[in-house]
Amino acid sequence: MRADLLLLATLLTLASPSVPAAGPPPADSVRVYRCVAADGTVALQDAPCDGGLRQQVRDLPRPQPPPRPAPAPSTPPQPQPIEREVRIVTVQPPQPLYECLAPDGERYTSDDGLGRPRWVPLWVTGHGPLPRHARASVSGHFGGGSGGIAVQGGTGPTRPLPALAGGTWVRDSCHPLPAQEACARLRDHRWTLVRRYHSALQSERQALTREQRGIEARLDRDCGGH
């Protein structure tokens, strides 16, 4: 940069006569000293000439730096994507409750939809020979694999006969209850257990308490509480 200033001062000096400057140079100027030796050698410098040299002083405008290019517009930062919390909620479907019908018309509930098993002889189902003297209606109840058969004989009175060896197990038919009806049945059964508890023996109360706790937990899970 200093060489550029000297070259500019030389050109200005050659173009116009120098004017001795008095006092310090202005703040926006550069003072250049032109020193001429006895043999005519000319030197330009920014300090006064040595003794014996002819000196000329000139104040030149201070060179200004070229304007800086305008900065390129910055790209605004992209907003960070919002992290959404994902929660997986597993909803357990309500446990079904079934209503079963026994041959004698009794209605009861079952959790698994399997009715009570009962033993039916083959001759009742039409797959075996009738017992002796059976000429009219047949009535009876079988449970637990044993029981009696009341047969109306043709000439004699009704008498119990032992269950025939040939037979099959049959379960009562069941059907699922609507959710609202199932919850109502559970609440009724809970109050039944409460009434039984007060009149039950001490040895029975522990089993009743466990059964009641199971029903209350089921009501909380499937029926929205008590």
BELQUIWO-V470392 format. One record per residue. N is the residue number from 1. RES is the residue in one letter. PHI is phi in degrees with one decimal (NA if undefined). NEAR is the number of other C-alpha atoms within 10 Angstrom. Layout:
[[N/RES/PHI/NEAR] [N/RES/PHI/NEAR]]
This chain:
[[1/M/NA/6] [2/R/-66.1/9] [3/A/-67.0/10] [4/D/-65.6/10] [5/L/-65.8/19] [6/L/-66.4/18] [7/L/-66.2/12] [8/L/-64.0/14] [9/A/-65.4/23] [10/T/-63.9/17] [11/L/-64.1/10] [12/L/-67.0/14] [13/T/-68.1/19] [14/L/-70.8/9] [15/A/-79.9/9] [16/S/-143.5/8] [17/P/-67.2/10] [18/S/-75.2/15] [19/V/-120.0/11] [20/P/-57.2/12] [21/A/-95.7/12] [22/A/-116.0/9] [23/G/78.2/6] [24/P/-69.0/9] [25/P/-70.9/15] [26/P/-60.4/12] [27/A/-65.7/8] [28/D/-100.2/11] [29/S/-125.6/14] [30/V/-122.2/16] [31/R/-91.8/20] [32/V/-118.3/23] [33/Y/-106.4/23] [34/R/-106.6/23] [35/C/-106.5/21] [36/V/-117.9/17] [37/A/-82.1/14] [38/A/-65.3/9] [39/D/-88.0/6] [40/G/89.8/10] [41/T/-70.7/9] [42/V/-110.9/14] [43/A/-132.4/15] [44/L/-110.1/22] [45/Q/-153.0/17] [46/D/-100.4/14] [47/A/-130.2/12] [48/P/-57.2/16] [49/C/-71.5/19] [50/D/-67.0/10] [51/G/-60.3/7] [52/G/94.2/10] [53/L/-101.4/17] [54/R/-78.3/15] [55/Q/-118.8/18] [56/Q/-126.5/19] [57/V/-118.5/22] [58/R/-143.8/20] [59/D/-98.3/20] [60/L/-111.6/18] [61/P/-59.8/14] [62/R/-69.4/13] [63/P/-61.6/13] [64/Q/-97.7/7] [65/P/-65.1/6] [66/P/-61.4/6] [67/P/-61.9/6] [68/R/-74.4/6] [69/P/-63.9/6] [70/A/-63.5/6] [71/P/-63.4/6] [72/A/-66.0/6] [73/P/-60.7/6] [74/S/-78.8/6] [75/T/-77.0/6] [76/P/-60.1/6] [77/P/-62.4/6] [78/Q/-76.2/6] [79/P/-63.4/6] [80/Q/-70.1/6] [81/P/-64.4/6] [82/I/-76.3/6] [83/E/-80.4/6] [84/R/-98.9/6] [85/E/-77.1/6] [86/V/-104.7/6] [87/R/-116.7/6] [88/I/-105.0/6] [89/V/-109.7/6] [90/T/-98.0/6] [91/V/-101.9/6] [92/Q/-83.7/8] [93/P/-64.6/8] [94/P/-59.2/13] [95/Q/-73.2/12] [96/P/-71.4/17] [97/L/-127.2/22] [98/Y/-111.6/19] [99/E/-109.0/20] [100/C/-115.8/21] [101/L/-123.5/17] [102/A/-85.5/16] [103/P/-59.7/12] [104/D/-85.2/8] [105/G/93.8/8] [106/E/-68.3/8] [107/R/-112.2/12] [108/Y/-146.5/13] [109/T/-106.2/20] [110/S/-141.9/16] [111/D/-81.4/12] [112/D/-106.4/12] [113/G/78.1/17] [114/L/-102.5/16] [115/G/-72.8/21] [116/R/-67.1/18] [117/P/-79.3/16] [118/R/-142.9/19] [119/W/-89.8/20] [120/V/-121.8/23] [121/P/-63.1/20] [122/L/-64.4/16] [123/W/-70.0/14] [124/V/-71.4/13] [125/T/-83.2/10] [126/G/86.6/9] [127/H/-112.3/11] [128/G/-153.1/12] [129/P/-72.1/9] [130/L/-70.4/13] [131/P/-67.5/12] [132/R/-62.8/9] [133/H/69.2/12] [134/A/-84.2/16] [135/R/-123.7/13] [136/A/-128.3/9] [137/S/-77.9/10] [138/V/-124.1/13] [139/S/-138.7/10] [140/G/164.4/13] [141/H/-141.3/14] [142/F/-121.5/18] [143/G/-160.4/14] [144/G/69.7/10] [145/G/86.3/14] [146/S/-145.1/15] [147/G/154.4/15] [148/G/-122.4/16] [149/I/-122.5/19] [150/A/-94.7/17] [151/V/-116.1/22] [152/Q/-85.7/18] [153/G/-74.7/17] [154/G/-74.8/13] [155/T/-119.4/9] [156/G/-105.6/10] [157/P/-74.6/9] [158/T/-69.0/14] [159/R/-141.9/11] [160/P/-76.0/13] [161/L/-118.2/12] [162/P/-65.1/10] [163/A/-62.7/17] [164/L/-69.3/16] [165/A/-68.2/11] [166/G/-83.7/12] [167/G/-174.8/17] [168/T/-149.6/13] [169/W/-87.2/14] [170/V/-129.9/14] [171/R/-101.9/15] [172/D/-64.2/16] [173/S/-77.1/15] [174/C/-132.9/21] [175/H/-141.7/16] [176/P/-71.0/17] [177/L/-91.0/15] [178/P/-59.0/11] [179/A/-58.4/15] [180/Q/-64.8/10] [181/E/-67.5/12] [182/A/-62.7/22] [183/C/-65.5/22] [184/A/-65.0/13] [185/R/-64.8/15] [186/L/-64.1/20] [187/R/-65.2/17] [188/D/-63.6/11] [189/H/-68.1/15] [190/R/-63.3/20] [191/W/-67.9/12] [192/T/-63.0/12] [193/L/-66.0/18] [194/V/-63.0/15] [195/R/-67.2/11] [196/R/-67.4/14] [197/Y/-61.8/18] [198/H/-69.0/10] [199/S/-104.8/10] [200/A/-84.0/14] [201/L/-71.4/10] [202/Q/-60.5/10] [203/S/-70.7/8] [204/E/-91.8/12] [205/R/-67.5/17] [206/Q/-64.6/13] [207/A/-66.8/11] [208/L/-64.5/17] [209/T/-64.7/14] [210/R/-63.1/10] [211/E/-64.6/14] [212/Q/-66.5/20] [213/R/-62.1/12] [214/G/-63.5/12] [215/I/-68.0/19] [216/E/-64.7/17] [217/A/-63.8/13] [218/R/-68.0/18] [219/L/-63.5/20] [220/D/-64.6/11] [221/R/-78.5/15] [222/D/-105.1/18] [223/C/-122.1/18] [224/G/71.6/9] [225/G/101.1/11] [226/H/-75.0/13]]
